[in-house]
Amino acid sequence: MSGTPSRRDDLLALFSDQTRMPAATRHFGFSLIDLHPEERWVEAWFEARPEFLNPNGSTQGGIVTGFLDEAMSLSTLIAGDLKFAVPTLEMKTSFLRPLMTDRARARGQVVRLGSSVAFTEGWLWNADGVLCATASATAALRPYEND
């Protein structure tokens, strides 16, 4: 039916609502760019702020990893139709170039969605579109408890 919001539109609205975001997500300056539920990917902006810098003047690696983890986890949450908590079991980050302060764009993609585990990949670009880091992760699929 024309004019009816799509699942994509509903998810964009849900995950763009700052009041519903966890504090860490807000702290990272998360802003949803786009998502594709059927292709199981999301893209978001993050803010690499001055307080995230290491002594070398680039964004600390744990923060870079956090940006990627947020994007990959959200792609998994959406791929699982919002039915599961998706704690990260393990993650590997490859740092290709330093990320300085500015906006950074991350893409999270579910590679395989099993019955209890998801495998994901992520990419992080600086504001100029230069790839700065990649990651892969495994997340558990834990059904939400109904009380």
Residue frames as a rotation matrix with the C-alpha (Angstrom) as fourth column:
MET 1
0.585 0.811 0.000 0.00
0.811 -0.585 0.000 0.00
0.000 0.000 -1.000 0.00
SER 2
-0.126 -0.628 0.768 1.42
0.581 -0.674 -0.456 3.36
0.804 0.389 0.450 -1.01
GLY 3
0.137 0.119 0.983 2.25
-0.460 -0.871 0.170 5.75
0.877 -0.476 -0.065 1.81
THR 4
0.982 0.174 -0.067 2.70
-0.036 0.530 0.847 2.97
0.183 -0.830 0.527 4.38
PRO 5
0.352 -0.911 0.215 6.03
-0.929 -0.311 0.202 3.17
-0.117 -0.271 -0.955 6.21
SER 6
0.464 -0.301 -0.833 8.41
-0.272 0.847 -0.457 0.36
0.843 0.439 0.311 5.32
ARG 7
0.839 -0.273 -0.471 10.30
0.539 0.539 0.648 -1.78
0.077 -0.797 0.599 7.80
ARG 8
-0.174 -0.954 0.244 13.42
0.894 -0.257 -0.366 0.15
0.412 0.154 0.898 6.79
ASP 9
-0.159 0.188 0.969 11.72
-0.051 -0.982 0.182 3.48
0.986 -0.021 0.166 7.56
ASP 10
0.853 0.519 0.057 10.51
-0.118 0.085 0.989 2.18
0.509 -0.851 0.134 10.93
LEU 11
0.564 -0.719 -0.407 14.02
0.826 0.497 0.267 0.97
0.010 -0.486 0.874 11.83
LEU 12
-0.324 -0.659 0.679 15.61
0.616 -0.692 -0.377 4.25
0.718 0.296 0.630 10.71
ALA 13
0.238 0.509 0.827 13.23
-0.324 -0.762 0.561 6.15
0.916 -0.401 -0.016 12.98
LEU 14
0.949 0.159 -0.272 13.77
0.163 0.491 0.856 3.78
0.270 -0.856 0.440 15.91
PHE 15
0.384 -0.889 -0.248 17.56
0.913 0.326 0.247 3.86
-0.138 -0.321 0.937 15.78
SER 16
-0.310 -0.433 0.846 17.75
0.515 -0.825 -0.234 7.59
0.800 0.363 0.479 15.11
ASP 17
0.694 0.638 0.334 15.95
0.003 -0.466 0.885 8.38
0.720 -0.612 -0.326 18.36
GLN 18
-0.297 -0.911 0.286 18.68
-0.260 -0.211 -0.942 9.69
0.919 -0.355 -0.174 20.70
THR 19
-0.009 0.355 0.935 16.47
-0.983 -0.176 0.057 9.16
0.185 -0.918 0.351 23.76
ARG 20
0.906 0.411 0.106 16.46
-0.421 0.899 0.118 5.39
-0.047 -0.152 0.987 23.19
MET 21
0.440 -0.818 -0.369 20.22
-0.149 0.339 -0.929 5.00
0.885 0.464 0.027 22.68
PRO 22
0.636 -0.363 -0.681 22.49
0.766 0.403 0.501 3.54
0.092 -0.840 0.535 25.33
ALA 23
0.854 -0.311 -0.418 24.77
-0.065 -0.860 0.507 6.13
-0.517 -0.406 -0.754 26.96
ALA 24
-0.118 -0.966 0.232 27.90
0.233 0.200 0.952 4.69
-0.965 0.166 0.201 25.34
THR 25
-0.049 0.184 0.982 26.33
0.990 0.138 0.024 4.96
-0.131 0.973 -0.189 21.90
ARG 26
0.902 0.398 0.169 25.48
0.409 -0.912 -0.037 8.62
0.139 0.103 -0.985 22.51
HIS 27
0.586 -0.752 -0.301 28.97
-0.041 -0.400 0.916 9.22
-0.809 -0.525 -0.266 23.95
PHE 28
-0.316 -0.704 0.636 30.45
0.607 0.366 0.706 7.98
-0.729 0.609 0.312 20.66
GLY 29
-0.462 0.189 -0.867 28.38
-0.472 -0.879 0.060 10.57
-0.751 0.437 0.496 18.77
PHE 30
-0.731 0.211 0.649 26.39
0.508 0.803 0.312 7.90
-0.455 0.557 -0.694 16.92
SER 31
-0.140 0.732 -0.667 24.16
-0.617 -0.591 -0.520 9.12
-0.775 0.338 0.534 14.10
LEU 32
-0.037 0.199 0.979 22.50
0.446 0.880 -0.162 6.58
-0.894 0.431 -0.121 11.81
ILE 33
-0.696 -0.222 -0.683 23.11
-0.500 -0.532 0.683 7.18
-0.515 0.817 0.259 8.10
ASP 34
0.075 0.677 -0.732 21.29
-0.946 0.281 0.163 4.26
0.316 0.680 0.662 6.51
LEU 35
-0.506 -0.190 0.841 20.47
-0.491 0.865 -0.100 0.59
-0.709 -0.463 -0.532 6.88
HIS 36
-0.167 0.448 -0.878 19.28
-0.880 0.334 0.338 -2.29
0.445 0.829 0.339 4.75
PRO 37
0.128 0.267 0.955 17.54
-0.845 0.533 -0.035 -5.04
-0.519 -0.803 0.294 6.75
GLU 38
0.952 0.300 0.066 17.45
-0.220 0.814 -0.538 -7.57
-0.215 0.497 0.840 3.90
GLU 39
0.551 -0.821 -0.148 21.15
-0.012 0.169 -0.985 -7.12
0.835 0.545 0.084 3.06
ARG 40
0.794 -0.089 -0.601 21.95
0.590 0.349 0.728 -6.97
0.145 -0.933 0.329 6.82
TRP 41
-0.387 -0.919 0.073 24.09
0.854 -0.387 -0.349 -3.82
0.349 -0.072 0.934 6.93
VAL 42
0.798 0.503 -0.331 24.03
0.586 -0.774 0.239 -0.45
-0.136 -0.385 -0.913 8.66
GLU 43
-0.235 -0.848 0.475 26.06
0.734 -0.475 -0.485 2.72
0.637 0.235 0.734 8.26
ALA 44
0.801 0.450 -0.394 26.52
0.596 -0.549 0.586 5.37
0.047 -0.704 -0.708 10.92
TRP 45
0.226 -0.700 0.678 28.55
-0.091 -0.708 -0.700 8.45
0.970 0.097 -0.223 11.73
PHE 46
0.570 -0.162 -0.805 30.62
0.819 0.186 0.542 8.63
0.062 -0.969 0.239 14.88
GLU 47
0.855 -0.283 0.434 32.44
-0.250 -0.959 -0.134 11.62
0.454 0.006 -0.891 16.38
ALA 48
0.269 -0.863 -0.428 36.16
0.862 0.414 -0.293 11.16
0.430 -0.290 0.855 16.95
ARG 49
0.917 0.230 0.327 36.39
0.071 -0.899 0.432 13.89
0.394 -0.373 -0.840 19.60
PRO 50
0.176 -0.919 0.353 39.56
-0.542 -0.390 -0.745 15.41
0.822 -0.060 -0.567 21.08
GLU 51
0.143 -0.114 0.983 39.07
-0.973 0.163 0.161 13.59
-0.179 -0.980 -0.088 24.39
PHE 52
0.933 0.202 0.298 39.36
-0.146 0.969 -0.201 10.28
-0.329 0.144 0.933 22.49
LEU 53
0.643 -0.726 -0.243 42.95
-0.449 -0.100 -0.888 11.01
0.621 0.680 -0.390 21.37
ASN 54
0.781 -0.527 -0.336 45.94
0.625 0.645 0.440 8.97
-0.015 -0.553 0.833 22.48
PRO 55
0.376 -0.695 -0.612 49.41
0.200 -0.584 0.786 10.49
-0.905 -0.418 -0.080 23.13
ASN 56
-0.574 -0.603 0.554 50.19
0.640 0.092 0.763 10.22
-0.511 0.793 0.333 19.39
GLY 57
-0.699 0.339 -0.629 47.29
-0.410 -0.911 -0.036 12.55
-0.585 0.233 0.776 18.53
SER 58
-0.651 0.534 -0.540 45.06
-0.423 0.336 0.841 9.95
0.630 0.776 0.007 16.90
THR 59
0.330 0.872 0.361 41.88
-0.869 0.131 0.478 8.34
0.369 -0.472 0.801 18.18
GLN 60
-0.418 -0.486 0.768 42.68
-0.814 0.576 -0.078 5.64
-0.404 -0.658 -0.636 20.74
GLY 61
-0.823 -0.037 -0.567 42.35
-0.413 0.724 0.553 2.11
0.390 0.689 -0.611 19.34
GLY 62
-0.823 0.556 -0.114 39.73
0.493 0.602 -0.628 1.04
-0.281 -0.573 -0.770 21.86
ILE 63
-0.215 0.741 -0.636 37.48
-0.247 -0.671 -0.699 3.88
-0.945 0.006 0.328 20.73
VAL 64
-0.471 -0.015 -0.882 37.98
-0.882 0.005 0.471 2.93
-0.003 1.000 -0.016 17.07
THR 65
-0.946 0.108 -0.307 37.09
0.091 0.993 0.070 -0.65
0.312 0.038 -0.949 18.02
GLY 66
-0.612 0.754 -0.240 34.05
0.321 -0.040 -0.946 0.64
-0.723 -0.656 -0.217 19.90
PHE 67
-0.265 0.485 -0.833 32.80
-0.773 -0.624 -0.118 2.50
-0.577 0.613 0.540 16.82
LEU 68
-0.619 -0.046 -0.784 33.10
-0.648 0.594 0.477 -0.67
0.444 0.803 -0.397 14.75
ASP 69
-0.949 0.263 -0.176 31.50
0.316 0.796 -0.516 -2.81
0.004 -0.545 -0.838 17.46
GLU 70
-0.441 0.822 -0.361 28.50
-0.182 -0.476 -0.861 -0.48
-0.879 -0.314 0.359 17.61
ALA 71
-0.184 0.356 -0.916 27.94
-0.967 -0.233 0.104 -0.70
-0.176 0.905 0.387 13.84
MET 72
-0.726 -0.138 -0.674 28.41
-0.371 0.904 0.214 -4.47
0.580 0.405 -0.707 13.67
SER 73
-0.907 0.414 -0.079 26.20
0.283 0.458 -0.843 -5.08
-0.313 -0.786 -0.532 16.71
LEU 74
-0.276 0.844 -0.460 23.41
-0.510 -0.534 -0.674 -2.94
-0.815 0.049 0.578 15.28
SER 75
-0.339 0.135 -0.931 23.57
-0.899 0.246 0.363 -4.82
0.278 0.960 0.038 11.97
THR 76
-0.899 -0.030 -0.438 23.20
0.060 0.980 -0.191 -8.07
0.434 -0.198 -0.879 13.94
LEU 77
-0.735 0.667 -0.126 20.33
0.056 -0.125 -0.991 -6.74
-0.676 -0.735 0.054 16.05
ILE 78
-0.111 0.695 -0.711 18.45
-0.849 -0.438 -0.296 -5.75
-0.517 0.570 0.638 12.89
ALA 79
-0.515 -0.133 -0.847 19.29
-0.682 0.662 0.311 -9.00
0.519 0.738 -0.432 11.06
GLY 80
-0.929 0.158 -0.336 17.85
0.316 0.811 -0.492 -10.88
0.195 -0.563 -0.803 14.04
ASP 81
-0.209 0.916 0.343 14.62
0.334 -0.263 0.905 -8.88
0.919 0.303 -0.251 13.68
LEU 82
-0.305 -0.028 0.952 15.18
-0.651 -0.723 -0.230 -7.22
0.695 -0.690 0.202 17.10
LYS 83
0.716 0.641 -0.277 14.47
-0.299 0.640 0.708 -10.54
0.631 -0.424 0.649 18.85
PHE 84
0.558 -0.608 -0.566 17.92
0.749 0.662 0.027 -11.04
0.358 -0.438 0.824 20.37
ALA 85
0.778 -0.609 -0.156 20.46
-0.391 -0.663 0.639 -9.31
-0.492 -0.436 -0.754 22.55
VAL 86
0.893 -0.451 -0.003 23.74
0.222 0.445 -0.867 -9.58
0.393 0.773 0.498 20.62
PRO 87
0.742 -0.670 0.028 26.72
-0.347 -0.348 0.871 -9.50
-0.574 -0.656 -0.491 22.99
THR 88
0.522 -0.669 -0.529 30.08
-0.684 0.042 -0.729 -9.61
0.510 0.742 -0.436 21.21
LEU 89
0.980 -0.190 0.055 31.96
0.131 0.833 0.538 -12.84
-0.148 -0.520 0.841 21.96
GLU 90
0.008 -1.000 -0.008 35.20
0.635 -0.001 0.772 -11.93
-0.772 -0.011 0.635 20.20
MET 91
0.965 0.259 -0.037 36.44
0.153 -0.674 -0.723 -9.22
-0.212 0.692 -0.690 17.88
LYS 92
-0.049 -0.986 0.159 39.54
0.853 0.041 0.520 -8.50
-0.519 0.161 0.840 15.82
THR 93
0.897 0.272 -0.348 40.36
0.100 -0.892 -0.440 -4.97
-0.430 0.361 -0.828 14.69
SER 94
0.023 -0.879 0.475 42.97
0.990 0.086 0.112 -4.09
-0.140 0.468 0.873 12.07
PHE 95
0.575 0.072 -0.815 44.24
0.198 -0.979 0.054 -0.51
-0.794 -0.192 -0.577 12.24
LEU 96
0.428 -0.333 0.840 45.21
0.903 0.201 -0.380 0.63
-0.043 0.921 0.387 8.74
ARG 97
-0.347 -0.463 0.815 45.67
0.425 -0.853 -0.304 4.38
0.836 0.241 0.493 9.28
PRO 98
-0.852 0.054 -0.521 45.31
0.481 -0.316 -0.818 6.71
-0.209 -0.947 0.243 12.25
LEU 99
0.124 0.921 0.369 41.87
0.813 -0.308 0.495 8.21
0.569 0.239 -0.787 12.78
MET 100
-0.902 -0.418 0.108 42.17
0.311 -0.802 -0.510 11.85
0.300 -0.426 0.853 13.76
THR 101
-0.532 0.754 -0.386 39.39
0.285 -0.269 -0.920 14.02
-0.797 -0.599 -0.071 15.23
ASP 102
-0.694 0.478 -0.538 36.37
-0.720 -0.479 0.502 14.52
-0.018 0.736 0.677 13.02
ARG 103
0.431 0.868 0.247 33.43
-0.790 0.495 -0.362 12.47
-0.437 -0.039 0.899 11.89
ALA 104
-0.818 -0.575 0.001 34.06
-0.518 0.737 0.434 8.86
-0.250 0.355 -0.901 11.01
ARG 105
0.213 0.893 -0.397 31.73
-0.972 0.236 0.009 6.63
0.101 0.384 0.918 8.99
ALA 106
-0.734 -0.400 0.549 31.33
-0.503 0.863 -0.044 3.00
-0.456 -0.308 -0.835 9.98
ARG 107
0.097 0.733 -0.674 29.59
-0.884 0.374 0.280 0.17
0.457 0.569 0.684 8.18
GLY 108
-0.548 -0.158 0.821 28.60
-0.596 0.762 -0.252 -3.05
-0.586 -0.628 -0.512 9.93
GLN 109
-0.010 0.474 -0.881 27.57
-0.911 0.359 0.204 -6.12
0.413 0.804 0.428 7.94
VAL 110
0.256 0.144 0.956 26.31
-0.581 0.813 0.034 -9.52
-0.772 -0.564 0.292 9.01
VAL 111
-0.518 -0.533 -0.669 28.18
-0.855 0.358 0.376 -12.15
0.039 0.767 -0.641 7.02
ARG 112
-0.513 0.390 -0.765 26.37
0.076 0.908 0.412 -15.14
0.855 0.153 -0.495 8.49
LEU 113
-0.279 0.542 0.792 23.44
-0.943 -0.311 -0.120 -15.35
0.181 -0.781 0.598 10.86
GLY 114
-0.755 -0.019 -0.655 23.19
0.001 1.000 -0.031 -18.73
0.656 -0.024 -0.755 12.57
SER 115
0.271 0.911 -0.311 20.74
0.345 0.210 0.915 -19.95
0.899 -0.355 -0.258 15.17
SER 116
0.776 0.008 -0.630 22.91
0.628 -0.090 0.773 -18.93
-0.051 -0.996 -0.075 18.13
VAL 117
-0.069 -0.883 -0.465 25.85
0.493 -0.436 0.753 -16.98
-0.867 -0.177 0.465 16.67
ALA 118
0.958 0.263 0.114 26.35
0.234 -0.486 -0.842 -14.21
-0.166 0.834 -0.527 14.10
PHE 119
-0.091 -0.989 0.113 29.54
0.861 -0.021 0.508 -13.42
-0.501 0.143 0.854 12.17
THR 120
0.880 0.447 -0.158 30.07
0.356 -0.843 -0.403 -9.79
-0.313 0.299 -0.901 11.23
GLU 121
-0.212 -0.915 0.343 32.49
0.975 -0.220 0.015 -7.48
0.062 0.338 0.939 9.47
GLY 122
0.751 0.446 -0.488 33.03
0.504 -0.863 -0.013 -3.76
-0.427 -0.236 -0.873 9.80
TRP 123
-0.132 -0.732 0.668 34.82
0.912 -0.354 -0.208 -0.88
0.389 0.582 0.714 8.08
LEU 124
0.547 0.243 -0.801 35.64
0.613 -0.768 0.186 2.58
-0.570 -0.592 -0.569 9.39
TRP 125
0.038 -0.454 0.890 36.47
0.881 -0.405 -0.244 5.57
0.472 0.793 0.385 7.16
ASN 126
-0.603 -0.238 -0.762 37.59
0.588 -0.778 -0.221 9.04
-0.540 -0.581 0.609 8.15
ALA 127
0.218 0.761 -0.611 35.69
0.128 -0.643 -0.755 12.15
-0.967 0.087 -0.238 7.02
ASP 128
-0.153 -0.374 -0.915 37.70
-0.839 -0.440 0.321 12.18
-0.522 0.816 -0.246 3.75
GLY 129
0.774 0.558 -0.298 36.61
-0.632 0.660 -0.406 8.62
-0.030 0.503 0.864 2.90
VAL 130
-0.175 -0.899 -0.402 39.97
-0.722 0.395 -0.569 7.02
0.670 0.190 -0.718 3.71
LEU 131
0.703 0.402 -0.587 39.67
-0.005 0.828 0.561 3.53
0.711 -0.392 0.584 5.20
CYS 132
0.051 -0.667 0.743 41.24
-0.855 -0.414 -0.313 3.63
0.516 -0.620 -0.591 8.67
ALA 133
-0.693 -0.247 0.678 40.23
-0.625 0.674 -0.393 0.31
-0.360 -0.696 -0.622 10.25
THR 134
-0.079 0.673 -0.735 38.46
-0.594 0.561 0.577 -2.96
0.801 0.482 0.355 9.60
ALA 135
-0.551 -0.063 0.832 37.08
-0.785 0.376 -0.492 -5.56
-0.281 -0.925 -0.257 12.00
SER 136
-0.233 0.572 -0.787 35.47
-0.266 0.740 0.617 -8.94
0.935 0.354 -0.021 12.23
ALA 137
-0.646 0.081 0.759 33.48
-0.763 -0.030 -0.646 -10.24
-0.030 -0.996 0.082 15.16
THR 138
-0.572 0.548 -0.611 31.36
0.316 0.834 0.453 -13.05
0.757 0.066 -0.650 16.49
ALA 139
-0.621 0.459 0.636 28.25
-0.753 -0.575 -0.320 -12.24
0.219 -0.677 0.702 18.49
ALA 140
-0.909 0.416 0.028 25.95
0.366 0.827 -0.426 -14.47
-0.201 -0.377 -0.904 20.52
LEU 141
-0.487 0.854 0.183 22.24
-0.340 -0.378 0.861 -14.40
0.805 0.357 0.474 19.75
ARG 142
-0.939 0.145 -0.313 20.50
0.345 0.392 -0.853 -14.38
-0.001 -0.908 -0.418 23.12
PRO 143
-0.191 0.942 0.275 16.69
0.554 -0.128 0.823 -14.31
0.811 0.310 -0.497 23.04
TYR 144
-0.590 0.105 0.800 15.21
-0.541 -0.788 -0.295 -11.58
0.600 -0.607 0.522 25.17
GLU 145
-0.872 0.302 -0.385 13.66
0.483 0.659 -0.576 -12.92
0.080 -0.688 -0.721 28.37
ASN 146
-0.244 0.869 0.431 9.92
-0.137 -0.470 0.872 -12.32
0.960 0.153 0.234 28.69
ASP 147
-0.993 -0.119 -0.014 9.00
0.004 0.085 -0.996 -11.56
0.120 -0.989 -0.083 32.29
